[in-house]
Amino acid sequence: MSSSENRNVYLDQVVAQQEQLEQDLRAKRAAPMAPAAAPAAPVERVATGTLAGPRGGASSSQAVEVRITGFGRWKTVVVPPNAYVVHTRRGRTEPLHVGLGTSFRYHPATDSYLVVPGAMQTILISAFSICRELQGLVVQAYVQWIIQDFAVAYRKLDFSDVDDPMRLVNIQLREQAEAAIKDKVATMSIVEVLSDKQPIIEELTARLRSVAEGAGGTDTGLGLRIVTVQIKEAVVSSARLWESLQRPYRAEQAQIARLAEVSVETAIAERELAAERQRETQRMANAGEIAELRAQDEAATFDRETAERVRRAEHEQENGRRLADLRHATTLHELNLERARHEEESQTGRLRIEREQLLKRLTLDGDLVMAGAEAAASHERELLAVERERARAQIENERSPMSVHGRLVDALPDIVERMPKPTELRAVTIGGSGTTTLPGLLAELAAVIDAFRSVISARVPDEHHGG
């Protein structure tokens, strides 16, 4: 087997707890502070739970806060009403002030004081114990205590821890309580520890009160008072042992539950058989009644069906006669309709032929009318053209020579523009003399123009007659 399997786990726990206890019992002292060079503020708050040295130094993280007013040698320490205080002075064997919430004048050079919380303290305990059967148990308990006589307590107990003045006292009381629980559990069996915790409570209360309050009212106590001692829980360390302890009770409860189930199942089975018998009897009676009712119903159904068949046969015969009459009437109606349709078709064909002949006749008449109208219109157009030509010739014949001369004069610029440009210039002398006057030239031009006009007027009537 390996070394890890041979280790004693319980021994390791005890050693670890012992080391933790030794570390916890080392009190944390407050280092004295250097004296202030200048007077302090008129009011300052000091959290204290330890002794203040001759210089008046105190740690800034104490459990109880006090107020120090004044400056120099005229200072006053104001203590909260729920805190115990002891005030001593150099050269005095007895303290100047001891009590709850007592404030006092304080001289930093010669005085020192200790402030401790006066509230009730609660210690939680988890004691790893061994019972009479050499089995591990964890007993969880708590103890509540208060300071009853601070004049005795501050002399016998150590309240000098910096952070928690009650820490060392709580550790010492917890160790004594664990030892008392372990001693008592060692004389008891597992069943006794789990079922009745009152002996443990009585033993623990007696021991703690003997230590804290003193035996028989003597002054051998610590000035404390035990308020209450309670056991919260007792747990078996071994899960297998705890299972084994519960197994008989579980088996007994399982047996009781099974017997109850069997009795219930038996009663249920008997009730089911009785109910089944009653149901079967009722079913048979109901079956006879149902068979009789079914026979009666079948007879009534047969009679009803026979009557219905007869009624249906008569109704079918009546329907057949009505159907034959209806078919005959329908045939006659169809023949009449067919005859009327043929007559309507013949009349429609005759009307269509007559309408086509009438349409053709109207078409021919329209064509003749259109041809006559077109011939008349053509003749009218020809007559209008002849009349227009005659009127124009008459208008041309009726023109005077003066109008012809005017038109010729108007057309001379166009005639001149259309004449070909001369390539050479020749002078023509009209008359016998070498000089020609302006009146003579105009007279000659007028003679030429008259000659042109006579020629043109001779040609215009010929053209009109020819047209």
C-alpha positions as CSV (number, residue, x, y, z in Angstrom):
1,M,0.0,0.0,0.0
2,S,1.2,3.5,-0.7
3,S,2.1,6.1,1.9
4,S,-1.0,8.2,1.0
5,E,-3.3,5.3,1.9
6,N,-1.6,4.8,5.3
7,R,-1.9,8.4,6.4
8,N,-4.1,9.1,9.4
9,V,-6.5,11.8,8.2
10,Y,-7.9,12.5,11.7
11,L,-4.4,13.0,13.0
12,D,-3.6,15.4,10.2
13,Q,-6.7,17.4,11.1
14,V,-5.8,17.5,14.8
15,V,-2.3,18.7,14.0
16,A,-3.6,21.4,11.6
17,Q,-6.0,22.6,14.2
18,Q,-3.2,22.7,16.8
19,E,-1.1,24.8,14.5
20,Q,-4.0,27.2,13.8
21,L,-4.7,27.5,17.5
22,E,-1.1,28.4,18.3
23,Q,-1.1,31.0,15.5
24,D,-4.4,32.5,16.8
25,L,-3.2,32.7,20.4
26,R,-0.3,34.9,19.4
27,A,-1.7,38.3,20.4
28,K,-1.4,41.1,17.9
29,R,0.0,44.1,19.8
30,A,-0.2,47.7,18.7
31,A,3.1,49.4,18.2
32,P,3.4,52.7,20.2
33,M,3.4,55.9,18.2
34,A,5.8,58.7,18.4
35,P,4.7,61.8,20.4
36,A,3.1,64.6,18.3
37,A,5.3,67.6,17.7
38,A,2.4,70.0,17.7
39,P,-0.9,70.1,19.8
40,A,-3.5,67.8,18.4
41,A,-6.8,69.0,17.0
42,P,-9.5,69.9,19.6
43,V,-11.5,66.7,18.7
44,E,-10.2,63.5,17.4
45,R,-11.6,60.0,17.1
46,V,-9.5,57.0,18.1
47,A,-10.6,53.4,17.5
48,T,-9.2,51.5,20.5
49,G,-9.3,48.1,22.0
50,T,-5.8,47.9,23.5
51,L,-3.7,49.7,26.0
52,A,-2.7,53.3,25.1
53,G,0.9,53.9,26.0
54,P,2.4,56.7,28.0
55,R,2.6,58.7,24.8
56,G,-1.0,58.3,24.1
57,G,-0.4,56.3,20.9
58,A,-3.1,54.0,19.6
59,S,-3.8,52.0,16.5
60,S,-6.1,53.4,13.9
61,S,-7.9,50.1,13.3
62,Q,-9.4,49.3,16.7
63,A,-12.7,47.6,17.6
64,V,-14.2,50.4,19.7
65,E,-14.1,54.0,18.6
66,V,-13.6,56.6,21.3
67,R,-13.4,60.4,21.1
68,I,-10.5,62.4,22.5
69,T,-11.3,66.1,23.0
70,G,-9.0,68.9,24.1
71,F,-5.3,69.3,23.5
72,G,-2.0,68.9,25.4
73,R,-2.5,67.7,29.0
74,W,-6.1,68.9,29.1
75,K,-7.7,66.0,27.1
76,T,-10.9,64.1,27.8
77,V,-11.6,60.5,26.6
78,V,-15.3,60.1,25.6
79,V,-16.2,56.3,25.8
80,P,-19.3,54.9,24.0
81,P,-22.1,53.8,26.4
82,N,-21.8,50.1,25.4
83,A,-18.1,49.7,26.0
84,Y,-16.1,48.8,29.2
85,V,-13.1,51.0,30.1
86,V,-10.3,50.9,32.7
87,H,-8.3,54.0,33.3
88,T,-4.9,53.8,35.2
89,R,-2.3,56.4,36.1
90,R,1.4,56.1,36.8
91,G,2.1,55.8,40.5
92,R,-1.4,54.5,41.3
93,T,-1.9,50.8,42.1
94,E,-5.6,50.9,41.5
95,P,-7.3,52.2,38.4
96,L,-8.9,55.6,38.5
97,H,-12.0,54.6,36.5
98,V,-13.4,51.2,35.8
99,G,-16.9,50.7,34.4
100,L,-19.3,50.7,31.4
101,G,-19.4,53.8,29.3
102,T,-17.3,55.9,31.8
103,S,-15.6,59.0,30.2
104,F,-12.6,60.6,32.0
105,R,-9.9,63.3,31.8
106,Y,-6.7,62.0,30.2
107,H,-3.1,63.0,30.6
108,P,-1.0,61.5,27.8
109,A,2.2,61.6,29.8
110,T,1.0,59.6,32.9
111,D,-2.3,57.9,31.9
112,S,-3.2,54.8,30.0
113,Y,-6.6,53.2,29.3
114,L,-8.2,50.1,27.9
115,V,-11.6,50.0,26.1
116,V,-13.4,46.7,25.5
117,P,-16.8,46.0,23.8
118,G,-19.6,45.2,26.2
119,A,-21.9,43.5,23.8
120,M,-22.7,39.8,24.0
121,Q,-20.3,37.5,22.1
122,T,-21.1,34.4,20.1
123,I,-18.7,31.5,19.6
124,L,-19.3,29.0,16.8
125,I,-17.9,25.5,17.6
126,S,-17.3,22.5,15.3
127,A,-15.9,19.7,17.5
128,F,-14.4,16.7,15.6
129,S,-15.1,14.0,18.2
130,I,-14.8,10.2,18.7
131,C,-17.7,8.4,20.2
132,R,-17.7,5.2,22.4
133,E,-17.8,3.0,19.2
134,L,-14.6,4.8,18.0
135,Q,-16.4,6.5,15.1
136,G,-15.9,10.1,14.1
137,L,-18.6,12.6,14.8
138,V,-18.8,16.4,14.1
139,V,-20.7,18.2,16.8
140,Q,-21.7,21.8,15.9
141,A,-22.6,24.1,18.8
142,Y,-22.5,27.8,19.8
143,V,-21.9,29.6,23.1
144,Q,-23.0,33.1,24.0
145,W,-21.3,35.0,26.8
146,I,-20.9,38.5,28.2
147,I,-18.6,40.3,30.6
148,Q,-20.2,40.3,34.1
149,D,-17.4,41.8,36.2
150,F,-15.0,43.8,34.1
151,A,-12.8,44.6,37.1
152,V,-11.9,40.9,37.3
153,A,-12.0,40.2,33.6
154,Y,-9.4,42.8,32.5
155,R,-6.9,41.4,35.0
156,K,-7.3,37.8,34.0
157,L,-8.0,38.0,30.3
158,D,-6.0,39.3,27.4
159,F,-7.9,42.1,25.5
160,S,-4.8,43.5,23.8
161,D,-5.5,42.3,20.2
162,V,-5.2,45.1,17.8
163,D,-8.1,44.3,15.5
164,D,-10.5,42.3,17.8
165,P,-10.0,42.6,21.6
166,M,-12.3,39.6,22.1
167,R,-10.5,37.3,19.7
168,L,-8.2,35.6,22.2
169,V,-10.9,35.2,24.8
170,N,-13.2,33.7,22.2
171,I,-10.4,31.3,21.1
172,Q,-9.7,30.2,24.6
173,L,-13.4,29.6,25.4
174,R,-13.9,27.8,22.1
175,E,-11.0,25.4,22.9
176,Q,-12.4,24.7,26.3
177,A,-15.9,24.1,24.8
178,E,-14.5,21.7,22.2
179,A,-12.5,19.8,24.8
180,A,-15.7,19.4,27.0
181,I,-17.7,18.2,24.0
182,K,-15.1,15.7,23.0
183,D,-14.9,14.4,26.5
184,K,-18.6,13.9,26.8
185,V,-19.0,12.4,23.3
186,A,-16.3,9.9,24.1
187,T,-18.5,8.4,26.8
188,M,-21.6,8.2,24.6
189,S,-22.7,5.9,21.7
190,I,-23.6,7.2,18.3
191,V,-27.3,6.6,18.8
192,E,-27.2,8.6,22.1
193,V,-25.3,11.5,20.5
194,L,-27.7,11.6,17.6
195,S,-30.9,11.1,19.5
196,D,-30.3,13.1,22.8
197,K,-28.0,16.1,22.9
198,Q,-29.1,17.3,26.3
199,P,-26.3,15.5,28.2
200,I,-23.7,17.3,26.0
201,I,-25.4,20.6,26.6
202,E,-25.4,20.1,30.4
203,E,-21.8,19.0,30.5
204,L,-20.6,21.9,28.3
205,T,-22.6,24.5,30.3
206,A,-21.3,23.2,33.7
207,R,-17.7,23.3,32.5
208,L,-17.9,26.7,30.9
209,R,-19.6,28.3,33.9
210,S,-17.1,26.7,36.2
211,V,-14.3,28.4,34.2
212,A,-16.0,31.7,33.4
213,E,-18.0,32.4,36.6
214,G,-16.1,30.4,39.2
215,A,-17.2,27.3,41.2
216,G,-19.6,27.9,44.1
217,G,-19.7,31.7,43.7
218,T,-16.0,32.2,44.5
219,D,-13.8,34.7,42.9
220,T,-11.9,32.1,41.0
221,G,-13.8,32.9,37.8
222,L,-12.8,35.1,34.9
223,G,-15.5,37.8,35.4
224,L,-17.6,36.4,32.5
225,R,-21.1,35.0,32.4
226,I,-22.3,32.2,30.1
227,V,-25.6,33.2,28.6
228,T,-26.6,30.1,26.6
229,V,-25.1,26.9,25.2
230,Q,-26.8,25.1,22.3
231,I,-26.0,22.1,20.1
232,K,-26.9,22.8,16.5
233,E,-26.2,19.5,14.8
234,A,-24.3,16.2,15.2
235,V,-23.1,14.7,11.9
236,V,-21.5,11.2,11.4
237,S,-18.2,11.7,9.6
238,S,-18.4,8.4,7.6
239,A,-21.0,8.4,4.9
240,R,-21.0,4.5,4.9
241,L,-21.6,4.4,8.6
242,W,-24.4,7.0,8.3
243,E,-26.0,4.9,5.6
244,S,-25.7,1.8,7.8
245,L,-27.3,3.6,10.7
246,Q,-30.2,4.7,8.6
247,R,-30.7,1.3,6.9
248,P,-32.6,-0.4,9.8
249,Y,-35.0,2.5,10.1
250,R,-35.4,2.7,6.4
251,A,-36.0,-1.1,6.2
252,E,-38.5,-0.9,9.0
253,Q,-40.3,2.0,7.3
254,A,-40.1,0.1,3.9
255,Q,-41.6,-3.0,5.6
256,I,-44.4,-0.9,7.1
257,A,-45.0,0.8,3.8
258,R,-45.0,-2.6,2.0
259,L,-47.4,-4.1,4.5
260,A,-49.7,-1.1,4.1
261,E,-49.5,-1.5,0.3
262,V,-50.2,-5.2,0.6
263,S,-53.3,-4.6,2.8
264,V,-54.4,-1.9,0.5
265,E,-53.9,-4.1,-2.6
266,T,-55.8,-7.0,-0.9
267,A,-58.7,-4.7,0.0
268,I,-58.7,-3.3,-3.5
269,A,-58.6,-6.8,-5.0
270,E,-61.5,-7.9,-2.9
271,R,-63.5,-4.9,-3.8
272,E,-62.6,-5.4,-7.5
273,L,-63.8,-9.0,-7.4
274,A,-67.0,-8.0,-5.8
275,A,-67.4,-5.2,-8.3
276,E,-66.6,-7.6,-11.1
277,R,-69.1,-10.1,-9.9
278,Q,-71.8,-7.5,-9.6
279,R,-70.9,-6.1,-13.0
280,E,-71.1,-9.6,-14.6
281,T,-74.5,-10.3,-13.0
282,Q,-75.7,-6.9,-14.1
283,R,-74.3,-7.6,-17.5
284,M,-76.1,-10.9,-17.9
285,A,-79.4,-9.4,-16.8
286,N,-78.9,-6.5,-19.1
287,A,-78.0,-9.0,-21.9
288,G,-81.4,-10.8,-21.4
289,E,-83.3,-7.6,-21.4
290,I,-81.4,-6.4,-24.4
291,A,-82.1,-9.7,-26.3
292,E,-85.8,-9.4,-25.6
293,L,-85.9,-5.8,-26.6
294,R,-83.9,-6.6,-29.7
295,A,-86.4,-9.3,-30.7
296,Q,-89.3,-6.9,-30.1
297,D,-87.5,-4.3,-32.1
298,E,-86.7,-6.7,-34.9
299,A,-90.4,-7.8,-35.1
300,A,-91.5,-4.2,-35.2
301,T,-88.8,-3.4,-37.8
302,F,-90.0,-6.4,-39.9
303,D,-93.6,-5.1,-39.8
304,R,-92.5,-1.6,-40.5
305,E,-90.3,-2.7,-43.4
306,T,-93.2,-4.9,-44.9
307,A,-95.6,-2.0,-44.8
308,E,-92.9,0.3,-46.2
309,R,-92.3,-2.2,-49.1
310,V,-96.0,-2.3,-49.9
311,R,-96.3,1.5,-49.8
312,R,-93.2,1.8,-51.9
313,A,-94.6,-0.7,-54.5
314,E,-97.9,1.3,-54.7
315,H,-96.0,4.5,-54.9
316,E,-93.7,3.1,-57.6
317,Q,-96.8,2.0,-59.7
318,E,-98.4,5.4,-59.3
319,N,-95.1,7.0,-60.2
320,G,-94.8,4.7,-63.3
321,R,-98.3,5.8,-64.5
322,R,-97.4,9.4,-63.9
323,L,-94.1,9.0,-65.7
324,A,-95.8,7.3,-68.7
325,D,-98.3,10.1,-69.0
326,L,-95.5,12.6,-68.6
327,R,-93.4,10.9,-71.3
328,H,-96.4,10.9,-73.7
329,A,-97.1,14.5,-73.1
330,T,-93.4,15.3,-73.5
331,T,-93.3,13.4,-76.8
332,L,-96.3,15.4,-78.1
333,H,-94.7,18.6,-77.0
334,E,-91.5,17.7,-78.7
335,L,-93.3,16.9,-81.9
336,N,-95.2,20.2,-81.8
337,L,-91.9,21.9,-81.1
338,E,-90.2,20.2,-84.0
339,R,-93.1,21.1,-86.3
340,A,-93.0,24.7,-85.2
341,R,-89.2,24.7,-85.7
342,H,-89.5,23.4,-89.3
343,E,-92.1,26.0,-90.0
344,E,-90.0,28.7,-88.5
345,E,-86.9,27.5,-90.5
346,S,-88.9,27.5,-93.8
347,Q,-90.3,31.0,-93.1
348,T,-86.8,32.2,-92.1
349,G,-85.4,30.8,-95.4
350,R,-88.1,32.5,-97.4
351,L,-87.5,35.8,-95.6
352,R,-83.8,35.5,-96.1
353,I,-84.2,34.9,-99.8
354,E,-86.6,37.8,-100.2
355,R,-84.2,40.0,-98.2
356,E,-81.3,39.0,-100.4
357,Q,-83.3,39.7,-103.6
358,L,-84.4,43.1,-102.2
359,L,-80.9,43.9,-101.2
360,K,-79.6,43.0,-104.7
361,R,-82.4,45.1,-106.3
362,L,-81.6,48.0,-104.1
363,T,-77.9,47.6,-104.8
364,L,-78.6,47.7,-108.6
365,D,-80.8,50.7,-108.2
366,G,-78.1,52.4,-106.2
367,D,-75.5,51.6,-108.8
368,L,-77.7,53.0,-111.6
369,V,-78.4,56.1,-109.5
370,M,-74.7,56.6,-108.8
371,A,-73.8,56.1,-112.5
372,G,-76.5,58.6,-113.6
373,A,-75.3,61.0,-110.9
374,E,-71.7,60.6,-112.0
375,A,-72.6,61.1,-115.7
376,A,-74.6,64.2,-114.8
377,A,-71.8,65.5,-112.7
378,S,-69.3,64.9,-115.5
379,H,-71.6,66.6,-118.0
380,E,-72.0,69.5,-115.6
381,R,-68.3,69.8,-115.1
382,E,-67.8,69.8,-118.9
383,L,-70.4,72.5,-119.4
384,L,-68.8,74.5,-116.6
385,A,-65.4,74.2,-118.3
386,V,-66.9,75.3,-121.6
387,E,-68.7,78.2,-120.0
388,R,-65.5,79.2,-118.2
389,E,-63.4,79.1,-121.4
390,R,-66.1,81.1,-123.2
391,A,-66.2,83.7,-120.4
392,R,-62.4,84.0,-120.4
393,A,-62.3,84.3,-124.2
394,Q,-65.0,86.9,-124.0
395,I,-63.0,88.8,-121.4
396,E,-59.9,88.6,-123.5
397,N,-61.8,89.9,-126.6
398,E,-63.3,92.7,-124.6
399,R,-59.9,94.1,-123.6
400,S,-58.9,97.5,-124.9
401,P,-55.6,98.4,-126.7
402,M,-54.7,100.6,-123.7
403,S,-54.9,97.7,-121.3
404,V,-52.8,95.6,-123.6
405,H,-50.2,98.3,-123.9
406,G,-50.2,98.6,-120.0
407,R,-49.7,94.9,-119.6
408,L,-46.9,95.0,-122.2
409,V,-45.2,97.9,-120.3
410,D,-45.5,96.0,-117.1
411,A,-43.9,92.9,-118.7
412,L,-41.0,94.8,-120.3
413,P,-38.6,94.4,-117.3
414,D,-39.1,90.6,-117.4
415,I,-38.6,90.6,-121.2
416,V,-35.4,92.6,-120.9
417,E,-34.1,90.2,-118.1
418,R,-34.8,87.2,-120.3
419,M,-33.1,88.7,-123.4
420,P,-29.5,87.4,-124.0
421,K,-26.7,89.6,-122.9
422,P,-24.9,91.4,-125.8
423,T,-21.3,90.3,-126.5
424,E,-20.6,93.5,-128.5
425,L,-21.8,97.1,-128.5
426,R,-23.0,98.6,-131.8
427,A,-24.2,102.1,-132.2
428,V,-27.2,102.7,-134.4
429,T,-28.0,106.1,-135.7
430,I,-31.5,106.9,-136.3
431,G,-32.2,109.8,-138.6
432,G,-30.0,111.6,-141.1
433,S,-28.1,114.0,-138.7
434,G,-25.3,113.0,-136.4
435,T,-26.9,114.5,-133.3
436,T,-30.2,113.4,-131.7
437,T,-32.1,115.4,-129.2
438,L,-34.0,114.0,-126.2
439,P,-37.5,114.7,-127.6
440,G,-36.6,113.0,-130.8
441,L,-35.2,110.0,-129.0
442,L,-38.4,109.7,-127.0
443,A,-40.5,110.0,-130.1
444,E,-38.6,107.2,-131.8
445,L,-38.9,104.9,-128.7
446,A,-42.6,105.6,-128.6
447,A,-42.8,104.6,-132.3
448,V,-41.0,101.4,-131.6
449,I,-43.2,100.5,-128.6
450,D,-46.3,101.2,-130.7
451,A,-45.0,98.9,-133.4
452,F,-44.5,96.1,-130.7
453,R,-47.9,96.6,-129.3
454,S,-49.5,96.4,-132.7
455,V,-47.7,93.1,-133.3
456,I,-48.7,91.7,-129.9
457,S,-52.3,92.8,-130.3
458,A,-52.4,91.1,-133.7
459,R,-51.2,87.9,-132.1
460,V,-53.5,87.8,-129.1
461,P,-56.8,87.6,-131.0
462,D,-55.4,84.8,-133.2
463,E,-54.5,82.8,-130.0
464,H,-58.0,83.4,-128.6
465,H,-59.7,82.3,-131.7
466,G,-57.4,79.3,-131.9
467,G,-58.2,78.3,-128.3
